């Protein structure tokens, strides 16, 4: 698998647990224990998910004495959204042209 930023972002977003963690962090900083609370998985498993998110640049971890808050980093999400919009516009244009062709064919069959 390519090791570019966009690939790491989409790979991290592919997992529903990681998406739920990001949704929680969108509300504000949280510790690993706070992030693990709603899940029926081990703290170690949550830590592994956090490492994936951190490698993708989607979260950062601070340090305040013994408290290590995690926070959402939006730049990789912004880049992914830009990529999606760029290709959505292309796909939309192609689907519009396909729809026009289908309508031409249908009119030809009904005439």
Backbone atoms as SQL, in Angstrom:
CREATE TABLE atoms (id INTEGER PRIMARY KEY, chain TEXT, resi INTEGER, resn TEXT, atom TEXT, x REAL, y REAL, z REAL);
INSERT INTO atoms VALUES
  (1, 'A', 1, 'UNK', 'N', 0.841, -1.178, 0.000),
  (2, 'A', 1, 'UNK', 'CA', 0.000, 0.000, 0.000),
  (3, 'A', 1, 'UNK', 'C', 0.889, 1.247, 0.000),
  (4, 'A', 2, 'UNK', 'N', 0.530, 2.253, -0.799),
  (5, 'A', 2, 'UNK', 'CA', 1.329, 3.480, -0.807),
  (6, 'A', 2, 'UNK', 'C', 1.348, 4.138, 0.578),
  (7, 'A', 3, 'UNK', 'N', 2.449, 4.808, 0.853),
  (8, 'A', 3, 'UNK', 'CA', 2.595, 5.436, 2.157),
  (9, 'A', 3, 'UNK', 'C', 2.515, 6.954, 2.037),
  (10, 'A', 4, 'UNK', 'N', 1.522, 7.429, 1.306),
  (11, 'A', 4, 'UNK', 'CA', 1.331, 8.866, 1.202),
  (12, 'A', 4, 'UNK', 'C', 0.255, 9.310, 2.202),
  (13, 'A', 5, 'UNK', 'N', 0.179, 10.589, 2.438),
  (14, 'A', 5, 'UNK', 'CA', -0.741, 11.131, 3.449),
  (15, 'A', 5, 'UNK', 'C', -2.189, 10.750, 3.173),
  (16, 'A', 6, 'UNK', 'N', -2.634, 10.876, 1.935),
  (17, 'A', 6, 'UNK', 'CA', -4.023, 10.572, 1.608),
  (18, 'A', 6, 'UNK', 'C', -4.345, 9.099, 1.864),
  (19, 'A', 7, 'UNK', 'N', -3.427, 8.215, 1.519),
  (20, 'A', 7, 'UNK', 'CA', -3.640, 6.779, 1.765),
  (21, 'A', 7, 'UNK', 'C', -3.717, 6.485, 3.257),
  (22, 'A', 8, 'UNK', 'N', -2.837, 7.110, 4.041),
  (23, 'A', 8, 'UNK', 'CA', -2.887, 6.905, 5.498),
  (24, 'A', 8, 'UNK', 'C', -4.197, 7.433, 6.073),
  (25, 'A', 9, 'UNK', 'N', -4.662, 8.562, 5.562),
  (26, 'A', 9, 'UNK', 'CA', -5.922, 9.135, 6.053),
  (27, 'A', 9, 'UNK', 'C', -7.088, 8.198, 5.767),
  (28, 'A', 10, 'UNK', 'N', -7.201, 7.750, 4.516),
  (29, 'A', 10, 'UNK', 'CA', -8.320, 6.872, 4.170),
  (30, 'A', 10, 'UNK', 'C', -8.222, 5.525, 4.879),
  (31, 'A', 11, 'UNK', 'N', -7.015, 5.006, 5.053),
  (32, 'A', 11, 'UNK', 'CA', -6.850, 3.738, 5.780),
  (33, 'A', 11, 'UNK', 'C', -7.304, 3.895, 7.230),
  (34, 'A', 12, 'UNK', 'N', -6.957, 5.015, 7.840),
  (35, 'A', 12, 'UNK', 'CA', -7.372, 5.260, 9.229),
  (36, 'A', 12, 'UNK', 'C', -8.887, 5.413, 9.324),
  (37, 'A', 13, 'UNK', 'N', -9.477, 6.065, 8.337),
  (38, 'A', 13, 'UNK', 'CA', -10.929, 6.289, 8.355),
  (39, 'A', 13, 'UNK', 'C', -11.726, 5.038, 8.003),
  (40, 'A', 14, 'UNK', 'N', -11.066, 4.011, 7.518),
  (41, 'A', 14, 'UNK', 'CA', -11.765, 2.794, 7.096),
  (42, 'A', 14, 'UNK', 'C', -12.364, 2.015, 8.261),
  (43, 'A', 15, 'UNK', 'N', -11.896, 2.280, 9.468),
  (44, 'A', 15, 'UNK', 'CA', -12.356, 1.514, 10.629),
  (45, 'A', 15, 'UNK', 'C', -13.416, 2.299, 11.414),
  (46, 'A', 16, 'UNK', 'N', -14.561, 1.675, 11.722),
  (47, 'A', 16, 'UNK', 'CA', -15.631, 2.387, 12.439),
  (48, 'A', 16, 'UNK', 'C', -15.243, 2.828, 13.855),
  (49, 'A', 17, 'UNK', 'N', -14.390, 2.064, 14.520),
  (50, 'A', 17, 'UNK', 'CA', -13.943, 2.473, 15.859),
  (51, 'A', 17, 'UNK', 'C', -13.133, 3.753, 15.774),
  (52, 'A', 18, 'UNK', 'N', -12.242, 3.814, 14.791),
  (53, 'A', 18, 'UNK', 'CA', -11.424, 5.025, 14.639),
  (54, 'A', 18, 'UNK', 'C', -12.283, 6.225, 14.249),
  (55, 'A', 19, 'UNK', 'N', -13.301, 5.995, 13.419),
  (56, 'A', 19, 'UNK', 'CA', -14.206, 7.100, 13.067),
  (57, 'A', 19, 'UNK', 'C', -14.966, 7.580, 14.300),
  (58, 'A', 20, 'UNK', 'N', -15.360, 6.661, 15.161),
  (59, 'A', 20, 'UNK', 'CA', -16.067, 7.037, 16.390),
  (60, 'A', 20, 'UNK', 'C', -15.137, 7.823, 17.320),
  (61, 'A', 21, 'UNK', 'N', -13.878, 7.423, 17.379),
  (62, 'A', 21, 'UNK', 'CA', -12.912, 8.157, 18.201),
  (63, 'A', 21, 'UNK', 'C', -12.767, 9.579, 17.671),
  (64, 'A', 22, 'UNK', 'N', -12.657, 9.730, 16.360),
  (65, 'A', 22, 'UNK', 'CA', -12.536, 11.070, 15.774),
  (66, 'A', 22, 'UNK', 'C', -13.784, 11.902, 16.048),
  (67, 'A', 23, 'UNK', 'N', -14.951, 11.271, 15.986),
  (68, 'A', 23, 'UNK', 'CA', -16.192, 11.995, 16.283),
  (69, 'A', 23, 'UNK', 'C', -16.189, 12.497, 17.718),
  (70, 'A', 24, 'UNK', 'N', -15.702, 11.666, 18.627),
  (71, 'A', 24, 'UNK', 'CA', -15.611, 12.096, 20.035),
  (72, 'A', 24, 'UNK', 'C', -14.625, 13.242, 20.190),
  (73, 'A', 25, 'UNK', 'N', -13.487, 13.157, 19.513),
  (74, 'A', 25, 'UNK', 'CA', -12.482, 14.209, 19.619),
  (75, 'A', 25, 'UNK', 'C', -12.934, 15.509, 18.952),
  (76, 'A', 26, 'UNK', 'N', -13.884, 15.431, 18.056),
  (77, 'A', 26, 'UNK', 'CA', -14.436, 16.649, 17.451),
  (78, 'A', 26, 'UNK', 'C', -15.150, 17.492, 18.505),
  (79, 'A', 27, 'UNK', 'N', -15.540, 16.862, 19.607),
  (80, 'A', 27, 'UNK', 'CA', -16.195, 17.574, 20.714),
  (81, 'A', 27, 'UNK', 'C', -15.179, 18.211, 21.660),
  (82, 'A', 28, 'UNK', 'N', -13.916, 17.794, 21.576),
  (83, 'A', 28, 'UNK', 'CA', -12.875, 18.338, 22.440),
  (84, 'A', 28, 'UNK', 'C', -11.875, 17.271, 22.836),
  (85, 'A', 29, 'UNK', 'N', -10.808, 17.705, 23.480),
  (86, 'A', 29, 'UNK', 'CA', -9.744, 16.803, 23.904),
  (87, 'A', 29, 'UNK', 'C', -10.272, 15.725, 24.850),
  (88, 'A', 30, 'UNK', 'N', -9.577, 14.593, 24.841),
  (89, 'A', 30, 'UNK', 'CA', -9.958, 13.487, 25.731),
  (90, 'A', 30, 'UNK', 'C', -8.731, 12.627, 25.984),
  (91, 'A', 31, 'UNK', 'N', -8.735, 11.971, 27.128),
  (92, 'A', 31, 'UNK', 'CA', -7.667, 11.031, 27.453),
  (93, 'A', 31, 'UNK', 'C', -7.973, 9.678, 26.811),
  (94, 'A', 32, 'UNK', 'N', -6.978, 8.802, 26.822),
  (95, 'A', 32, 'UNK', 'CA', -7.173, 7.457, 26.280),
  (96, 'A', 32, 'UNK', 'C', -8.295, 6.754, 27.044),
  (97, 'A', 33, 'UNK', 'N', -8.309, 6.874, 28.351),
  (98, 'A', 33, 'UNK', 'CA', -9.367, 6.233, 29.144),
  (99, 'A', 33, 'UNK', 'C', -10.743, 6.769, 28.772),
  (100, 'A', 34, 'UNK', 'N', -10.849, 8.066, 28.584),
  (101, 'A', 34, 'UNK', 'CA', -12.137, 8.651, 28.192),
  (102, 'A', 34, 'UNK', 'C', -12.565, 8.166, 26.811),
  (103, 'A', 35, 'UNK', 'N', -11.597, 8.054, 25.915),
  (104, 'A', 35, 'UNK', 'CA', -11.913, 7.576, 24.564),
  (105, 'A', 35, 'UNK', 'C', -12.302, 6.106, 24.564),
  (106, 'A', 36, 'UNK', 'N', -11.736, 5.326, 25.469),
  (107, 'A', 36, 'UNK', 'CA', -12.008, 3.895, 25.531),
  (108, 'A', 36, 'UNK', 'C', -13.362, 3.572, 26.156),
  (109, 'A', 37, 'UNK', 'N', -13.887, 4.503, 26.943),
  (110, 'A', 37, 'UNK', 'CA', -15.109, 4.257, 27.715),
  (111, 'A', 37, 'UNK', 'C', -16.258, 3.609, 26.937),
  (112, 'A', 38, 'UNK', 'N', -16.665, 4.151, 25.789),
  (113, 'A', 38, 'UNK', 'CA', -17.859, 3.588, 25.138),
  (114, 'A', 38, 'UNK', 'C', -17.636, 2.278, 24.396),
  (115, 'A', 39, 'UNK', 'N', -16.399, 1.828, 24.293),
  (116, 'A', 39, 'UNK', 'CA', -16.105, 0.642, 23.493),
  (117, 'A', 39, 'UNK', 'C', -15.934, -0.592, 24.353),
  (118, 'A', 40, 'UNK', 'N', -16.352, -1.715, 23.802),
  (119, 'A', 40, 'UNK', 'CA', -16.205, -2.996, 24.488),
  (120, 'A', 40, 'UNK', 'C', -14.933, -3.684, 23.988),
  (121, 'A', 41, 'UNK', 'N', -13.828, -2.933, 24.046),
  (122, 'A', 41, 'UNK', 'CA', -12.524, -3.460, 23.645),
  (123, 'A', 41, 'UNK', 'C', -11.506, -3.048, 24.708),
  (124, 'A', 42, 'UNK', 'N', -10.363, -3.690, 24.680),
  (125, 'A', 42, 'UNK', 'CA', -9.349, -3.409, 25.699),
  (126, 'A', 42, 'UNK', 'C', -8.733, -2.032, 25.502),
  (127, 'A', 43, 'UNK', 'N', -8.131, -1.537, 26.554),
  (128, 'A', 43, 'UNK', 'CA', -7.414, -0.268, 26.495),
  (129, 'A', 43, 'UNK', 'C', -6.255, -0.370, 25.507),
  (130, 'A', 44, 'UNK', 'N', -5.649, -1.539, 25.447),
  (131, 'A', 44, 'UNK', 'CA', -4.556, -1.774, 24.498),
  (132, 'A', 44, 'UNK', 'C', -5.059, -1.658, 23.053),
  (133, 'A', 45, 'UNK', 'N', -6.252, -2.184, 22.780),
  (134, 'A', 45, 'UNK', 'CA', -6.815, -2.089, 21.430),
  (135, 'A', 45, 'UNK', 'C', -7.103, -0.632, 21.074),
  (136, 'A', 46, 'UNK', 'N', -7.621, 0.129, 22.022),
  (137, 'A', 46, 'UNK', 'CA', -7.873, 1.549, 21.784),
  (138, 'A', 46, 'UNK', 'C', -6.557, 2.264, 21.510),
  (139, 'A', 47, 'UNK', 'N', -5.524, 1.929, 22.246),
  (140, 'A', 47, 'UNK', 'CA', -4.205, 2.529, 22.038),
  (141, 'A', 47, 'UNK', 'C', -3.685, 2.239, 20.633),
  (142, 'A', 48, 'UNK', 'N', -3.920, 1.040, 20.135),
  (143, 'A', 48, 'UNK', 'CA', -3.502, 0.701, 18.769),
  (144, 'A', 48, 'UNK', 'C', -4.251, 1.554, 17.752),
  (145, 'A', 49, 'UNK', 'N', -5.544, 1.741, 17.976),
  (146, 'A', 49, 'UNK', 'CA', -6.324, 2.605, 17.081),
  (147, 'A', 49, 'UNK', 'C', -5.780, 4.032, 17.113),
  (148, 'A', 50, 'UNK', 'N', -5.430, 4.495, 18.298),
  (149, 'A', 50, 'UNK', 'CA', -4.896, 5.849, 18.429),
  (150, 'A', 50, 'UNK', 'C', -3.564, 5.996, 17.705),
  (151, 'A', 51, 'UNK', 'N', -2.749, 4.960, 17.719),
  (152, 'A', 51, 'UNK', 'CA', -1.474, 5.012, 17.001),
  (153, 'A', 51, 'UNK', 'C', -1.696, 5.134, 15.500),
  (154, 'A', 52, 'UNK', 'N', -2.682, 4.413, 14.988),
  (155, 'A', 52, 'UNK', 'CA', -3.008, 4.516, 13.559),
  (156, 'A', 52, 'UNK', 'C', -3.455, 5.941, 13.236),
  (157, 'A', 53, 'UNK', 'N', -4.330, 6.484, 14.075),
  (158, 'A', 53, 'UNK', 'CA', -4.810, 7.852, 13.864),
  (159, 'A', 53, 'UNK', 'C', -3.677, 8.865, 13.961),
  (160, 'A', 54, 'UNK', 'N', -2.763, 8.625, 14.883),
  (161, 'A', 54, 'UNK', 'CA', -1.636, 9.541, 15.063),
  (162, 'A', 54, 'UNK', 'C', -0.686, 9.471, 13.865),
  (163, 'A', 55, 'UNK', 'N', -0.396, 8.258, 13.374),
  (164, 'A', 55, 'UNK', 'CA', 0.469, 8.110, 12.191),
  (165, 'A', 55, 'UNK', 'C', -0.149, 8.775, 10.967),
  (166, 'A', 56, 'UNK', 'N', -1.475, 8.782, 10.903),
  (167, 'A', 56, 'UNK', 'CA', -2.175, 9.421, 9.789),
  (168, 'A', 56, 'UNK', 'C', -2.268, 10.938, 9.974),
  (169, 'A', 57, 'UNK', 'N', -1.835, 11.426, 11.127),
  (170, 'A', 57, 'UNK', 'CA', -1.882, 12.863, 11.386),
  (171, 'A', 57, 'UNK', 'C', -3.257, 13.370, 11.771),
  (172, 'A', 58, 'UNK', 'N', -4.173, 12.440, 12.065),
  (173, 'A', 58, 'UNK', 'CA', -5.551, 12.824, 12.396),
  (174, 'A', 58, 'UNK', 'C', -5.723, 13.225, 13.853),
  (175, 'A', 59, 'UNK', 'N', -4.791, 12.802, 14.691),
  (176, 'A', 59, 'UNK', 'CA', -4.820, 13.223, 16.096),
  (177, 'A', 59, 'UNK', 'C', -3.403, 13.584, 16.532),
  (178, 'A', 60, 'UNK', 'N', -3.328, 14.335, 17.593),
  (179, 'A', 60, 'UNK', 'CA', -2.045, 14.593, 18.243),
  (180, 'A', 60, 'UNK', 'C', -2.251, 14.354, 19.727),
  (181, 'A', 61, 'UNK', 'N', -1.157, 14.087, 20.402),
  (182, 'A', 61, 'UNK', 'CA', -1.224, 13.844, 21.840),
  (183, 'A', 61, 'UNK', 'C', -0.377, 14.887, 22.542),
  (184, 'A', 62, 'UNK', 'N', -0.989, 15.525, 23.507),
  (185, 'A', 62, 'UNK', 'CA', -0.278, 16.522, 24.291),
  (186, 'A', 62, 'UNK', 'C', 0.265, 15.918, 25.558),
  (187, 'A', 63, 'UNK', 'N', 0.881, 16.747, 26.354),
  (188, 'A', 63, 'UNK', 'CA', 1.375, 16.267, 27.641),
  (189, 'A', 63, 'UNK', 'C', 1.227, 17.407, 28.631),
  (190, 'A', 64, 'UNK', 'N', 0.459, 17.147, 29.665),
  (191, 'A', 64, 'UNK', 'CA', 0.252, 18.115, 30.738),
  (192, 'A', 64, 'UNK', 'C', 0.389, 17.331, 32.038),
  (193, 'A', 65, 'UNK', 'N', 1.604, 17.314, 32.578),
  (194, 'A', 65, 'UNK', 'CA', 1.931, 16.490, 33.748),
  (195, 'A', 65, 'UNK', 'C', 1.658, 15.031, 33.386),
  (196, 'A', 66, 'UNK', 'N', 0.777, 14.363, 34.117),
  (197, 'A', 66, 'UNK', 'CA', 0.463, 12.971, 33.812),
  (198, 'A', 66, 'UNK', 'C', -0.702, 12.852, 32.839),
  (199, 'A', 67, 'UNK', 'N', -1.344, 13.935, 32.568),
  (200, 'A', 67, 'UNK', 'CA', -2.499, 13.926, 31.656),
  (201, 'A', 67, 'UNK', 'C', -2.001, 14.060, 30.238),
  (202, 'A', 68, 'UNK', 'N', -2.349, 13.102, 29.377),
  (203, 'A', 68, 'UNK', 'CA', -1.930, 13.121, 27.968),
  (204, 'A', 68, 'UNK', 'C', -3.164, 13.212, 27.082),
  (205, 'A', 69, 'UNK', 'N', -3.683, 14.404, 26.869),
  (206, 'A', 69, 'UNK', 'CA', -4.901, 14.529, 26.077),
  (207, 'A', 69, 'UNK', 'C', -4.652, 14.281, 24.592),
  (208, 'A', 70, 'UNK', 'N', -5.634, 13.694, 23.948),
  (209, 'A', 70, 'UNK', 'CA', -5.620, 13.525, 22.498),
  (210, 'A', 70, 'UNK', 'C', -6.496, 14.622, 21.914),
  (211, 'A', 71, 'UNK', 'N', -6.074, 15.136, 20.776),
  (212, 'A', 71, 'UNK', 'CA', -6.889, 16.165, 20.124),
  (213, 'A', 71, 'UNK', 'C', -6.960, 15.876, 18.627),
  (214, 'A', 72, 'UNK', 'N', -8.055, 16.282, 18.042),
  (215, 'A', 72, 'UNK', 'CA', -8.300, 16.109, 16.612),
  (216, 'A', 72, 'UNK', 'C', -7.439, 17.083, 15.819),
  (217, 'A', 73, 'UNK', 'N', -6.857, 16.595, 14.743),
  (218, 'A', 73, 'UNK', 'CA', -6.114, 17.434, 13.804),
  (219, 'A', 73, 'UNK', 'C', -6.859, 17.367, 12.474),
  (220, 'A', 74, 'UNK', 'N', -7.340, 18.488, 11.995),
  (221, 'A', 74, 'UNK', 'CA', -8.253, 18.473, 10.844),
  (222, 'A', 74, 'UNK', 'C', -7.585, 18.584, 9.475),
  (223, 'A', 75, 'UNK', 'N', -6.327, 18.954, 9.407),
  (224, 'A', 75, 'UNK', 'CA', -5.685, 19.159, 8.100),
  (225, 'A', 75, 'UNK', 'C', -5.787, 17.924, 7.189),
  (226, 'A', 76, 'UNK', 'N', -5.505, 16.701, 7.680),
  (227, 'A', 76, 'UNK', 'CA', -5.640, 15.541, 6.790),
  (228, 'A', 76, 'UNK', 'C', -7.086, 15.324, 6.330),
  (229, 'A', 77, 'UNK', 'N', -8.049, 15.643, 7.186),
  (230, 'A', 77, 'UNK', 'CA', -9.455, 15.516, 6.788),
  (231, 'A', 77, 'UNK', 'C', -9.801, 16.532, 5.713),
  (232, 'A', 78, 'UNK', 'N', -9.256, 17.736, 5.841),
  (233, 'A', 78, 'UNK', 'CA', -9.481, 18.766, 4.832),
  (234, 'A', 78, 'UNK', 'C', -8.921, 18.322, 3.481),
  (235, 'A', 79, 'UNK', 'N', -7.732, 17.747, 3.490),
  (236, 'A', 79, 'UNK', 'CA', -7.117, 17.256, 2.245),
  (237, 'A', 79, 'UNK', 'C', -7.953, 16.140, 1.627),
  (238, 'A', 80, 'UNK', 'N', -8.439, 15.221, 2.457),
  (239, 'A', 80, 'UNK', 'CA', -9.274, 14.127, 1.951),
  (240, 'A', 80, 'UNK', 'C', -10.581, 14.673, 1.372),
  (241, 'A', 81, 'UNK', 'N', -11.163, 15.643, 2.042),
  (242, 'A', 81, 'UNK', 'CA', -12.410, 16.246, 1.548),
  (243, 'A', 81, 'UNK', 'C', -12.186, 16.941, 0.210),
  (244, 'A', 82, 'UNK', 'N', -11.069, 17.631, 0.072),
  (245, 'A', 82, 'UNK', 'CA', -10.750, 18.291, -1.205),
  (246, 'A', 82, 'UNK', 'C', -10.605, 17.263, -2.322),
  (247, 'A', 83, 'UNK', 'N', -9.950, 16.154, -2.031),
  (248, 'A', 83, 'UNK', 'CA', -9.777, 15.102, -3.025),
  (249, 'A', 83, 'UNK', 'C', -11.139, 14.541, -3.439),
  (250, 'A', 84, 'UNK', 'N', -11.999, 14.296, -2.458),
  (251, 'A', 84, 'UNK', 'CA', -13.335, 13.752, -2.735),
  (252, 'A', 84, 'UNK', 'C', -14.137, 14.721, -3.593),
  (253, 'A', 85, 'UNK', 'N', -14.119, 15.992, -3.249),
  (254, 'A', 85, 'UNK', 'CA', -14.871, 16.996, -4.014),
  (255, 'A', 85, 'UNK', 'C', -14.373, 17.055, -5.448),
  (256, 'A', 86, 'UNK', 'N', -13.063, 17.048, -5.628),
  (257, 'A', 86, 'UNK', 'CA', -12.485, 17.119, -6.973),
  (258, 'A', 86, 'UNK', 'C', -12.984, 15.954, -7.829),
  (259, 'A', 87, 'UNK', 'N', -12.969, 14.753, -7.279),
  (260, 'A', 87, 'UNK', 'CA', -13.405, 13.592, -8.049),
  (261, 'A', 87, 'UNK', 'C', -14.919, 13.482, -8.117),
  (262, 'A', 88, 'UNK', 'N', -15.618, 13.955, -7.110),
  (263, 'A', 88, 'UNK', 'CA', -17.082, 13.950, -7.159),
  (264, 'A', 88, 'UNK', 'C', -17.559, 14.794, -8.325),
  (265, 'A', 89, 'UNK', 'N', -16.931, 15.941, -8.548),
  (266, 'A', 89, 'UNK', 'CA', -17.302, 16.796, -9.669),
  (267, 'A', 89, 'UNK', 'C', -17.099, 16.063, -10.996),
  (268, 'A', 90, 'UNK', 'N', -15.977, 15.350, -11.112),
  (269, 'A', 90, 'UNK', 'CA', -15.723, 14.578, -12.340),
  (270, 'A', 90, 'UNK', 'C', -16.757, 13.480, -12.523),
  (271, 'A', 91, 'UNK', 'N', -17.025, 12.736, -11.438),
  (272, 'A', 91, 'UNK', 'CA', -17.993, 11.644, -11.517),
  (273, 'A', 91, 'UNK', 'C', -19.383, 12.185, -11.836),
  (274, 'A', 92, 'UNK', 'N', -19.732, 13.276, -11.222),
  (275, 'A', 92, 'UNK', 'CA', -21.048, 13.872, -11.458),
  (276, 'A', 92, 'UNK', 'C', -21.207, 14.254, -12.922),
  (277, 'A', 93, 'UNK', 'N', -20.172, 14.860, -13.496),
  (278, 'A', 93, 'UNK', 'CA', -20.205, 15.235, -14.908),
  (279, 'A', 93, 'UNK', 'C', -20.358, 14.002, -15.789),
  (280, 'A', 94, 'UNK', 'N', -19.642, 12.945, -15.478),
  (281, 'A', 94, 'UNK', 'CA', -19.742, 11.712, -16.274),
  (282, 'A', 94, 'UNK', 'C', -21.129, 11.079, -16.150),
  (283, 'A', 95, 'UNK', 'N', -21.687, 11.079, -14.947),
  (284, 'A', 95, 'UNK', 'CA', -23.027, 10.524, -14.764),
  (285, 'A', 95, 'UNK', 'C', -24.067, 11.358, -15.493),
  (286, 'A', 96, 'UNK', 'N', -23.890, 12.668, -15.504),
  (287, 'A', 96, 'UNK', 'CA', -24.810, 13.529, -16.248),
  (288, 'A', 96, 'UNK', 'C', -24.772, 13.205, -17.741),
  (289, 'A', 97, 'UNK', 'N', -23.564, 13.028, -18.287),
  (290, 'A', 97, 'UNK', 'CA', -23.445, 12.679, -19.704),
  (291, 'A', 97, 'UNK', 'C', -24.023, 11.298, -19.986),
  (292, 'A', 98, 'UNK', 'N', -23.806, 10.360, -19.060),
  (293, 'A', 98, 'UNK', 'CA', -24.371, 9.022, -19.231),
  (294, 'A', 98, 'UNK', 'C', -25.898, 9.085, -19.221),
  (295, 'A', 99, 'UNK', 'N', -26.445, 9.877, -18.312),
  (296, 'A', 99, 'UNK', 'CA', -27.902, 10.033, -18.250),
  (297, 'A', 99, 'UNK', 'C', -28.448, 10.614, -19.551),
  (298, 'A', 100, 'UNK', 'N', -27.760, 11.584, -20.132),
  (299, 'A', 100, 'UNK', 'CA', -28.188, 12.159, -21.406),
  (300, 'A', 100, 'UNK', 'C', -28.187, 11.104, -22.511),
  (301, 'A', 101, 'UNK', 'N', -27.157, 10.275, -22.531),
  (302, 'A', 101, 'UNK', 'CA', -27.081, 9.219, -23.539),
  (303, 'A', 101, 'UNK', 'C', -28.197, 8.201, -23.351),
  (304, 'A', 102, 'UNK', 'N', -28.480, 7.846, -22.113),
  (305, 'A', 102, 'UNK', 'CA', -29.562, 6.886, -21.840),
  (306, 'A', 102, 'UNK', 'C', -30.896, 7.459, -22.299),
  (307, 'A', 103, 'UNK', 'N', -31.118, 8.740, -22.038),
  (308, 'A', 103, 'UNK', 'CA', -32.374, 9.372, -22.475),
  (309, 'A', 103, 'UNK', 'C', -32.478, 9.392, -24.005),
  (310, 'A', 104, 'UNK', 'N', -31.375, 9.627, -24.692),
  (311, 'A', 104, 'UNK', 'CA', -31.385, 9.603, -26.163),
  (312, 'A', 104, 'UNK', 'C', -31.784, 8.217, -26.652),
  (313, 'A', 105, 'UNK', 'N', -31.183, 7.199, -26.035),
  (314, 'A', 105, 'UNK', 'CA', -31.484, 5.814, -26.427),
  (315, 'A', 105, 'UNK', 'C', -32.936, 5.500, -26.158),
  (316, 'A', 106, 'UNK', 'N', -33.442, 5.911, -24.989),
  (317, 'A', 106, 'UNK', 'CA', -34.846, 5.642, -24.638),
  (318, 'A', 106, 'UNK', 'C', -35.791, 6.341, -25.599),
  (319, 'A', 107, 'UNK', 'N', -35.492, 7.582, -25.964),
  (320, 'A', 107, 'UNK', 'CA', -36.348, 8.299, -26.916),
  (321, 'A', 107, 'UNK', 'C', -36.339, 7.602, -28.256),
  (322, 'A', 108, 'UNK', 'N', -35.184, 7.080, -28.636),
  (323, 'A', 108, 'UNK', 'CA', -35.065, 6.357, -29.903),
  (324, 'A', 108, 'UNK', 'C', -35.879, 5.078, -29.911),
  (325, 'A', 109, 'UNK', 'N', -35.957, 4.410, -28.772),
  (326, 'A', 109, 'UNK', 'CA', -36.734, 3.159, -28.668),
  (327, 'A', 109, 'UNK', 'C', -38.220, 3.436, -28.675),
  (328, 'A', 110, 'UNK', 'N', -38.626, 4.576, -28.181),
  (329, 'A', 110, 'UNK', 'CA', -40.060, 4.872, -28.087),
  (330, 'A', 110, 'UNK', 'C', -40.592, 5.575, -29.323),
  (331, 'A', 111, 'UNK', 'N', -39.725, 5.999, -30.236),
  (332, 'A', 111, 'UNK', 'CA', -40.194, 6.729, -31.424),
  (333, 'A', 111, 'UNK', 'C', -40.617, 5.800, -32.516);
